[in-house]
């Protein structure tokens, strides 16, 4: 069995900049810079045959390269029970079209359709009993966060291994975009 997800890799300079946002929130487990990415679709545990089918289906995606811009910082969940901190993505039709194509390929490969609405973000930290006031303070302090355009010229099928020291993500296959 292998644990898989499809994501956009971010340039090292962006990952390092995102990692500088970390700190100041008790109960936050900040992701390592090398683990920062934008998930297009989480797959979960699959056997190797299903992984091969998924790889083939994703390989059939044709889409143009495009730019994204990260802007805003927020959290999921109610403030007093927030689950994670994230950096948001400015609305982007090309990103949404690519995610739709990824979702179609995943279902074509025999996996269940995703029931949650796509909410593009980069997870910065997972939260456990973080004080609501500190979460609100963090978000307020990062209100001006913004990156310049980030060119996206491929998407990646990643495997994920959960270790005692956190997740280890390994790129399995990169799929190029046109242009």
HELIX and SHEET records of a PDB file:
HELIX    1   1 UNK A   12  UNK A   19  1                                   8    
HELIX    2   2 UNK A   33  UNK A   35  5                                   3    
HELIX    3   3 UNK A   48  UNK A   59  1                                  12    
HELIX    4   4 UNK A   79  UNK A   81  5                                   3    
HELIX    5   5 UNK A   93  UNK A  108  1                                  16    
HELIX    6   6 UNK A  132  UNK A  141  1                                  10    
SHEET    1   A 4 UNK A  37  UNK A  46  0                                        
SHEET    2   A 4 UNK A   2  UNK A   9 -1                                        
SHEET    3   A 4 UNK A 154  UNK A 163 -1                                        
SHEET    4   A 4 UNK A 166  UNK A 176 -1                                        
SHEET    1   B 4 UNK A  28  UNK A  30  0                                        
SHEET    2   B 4 UNK A 121  UNK A 127 -1                                        
SHEET    3   B 4 UNK A  84  UNK A  89 -1                                        
SHEET    4   B 4 UNK A  70  UNK A  76 -1                                        
SHEET    1   C 2 UNK A  66  UNK A  68  0                                        
SHEET    2   C 2 UNK A 150  UNK A 152 -1                                        
END                                                                             
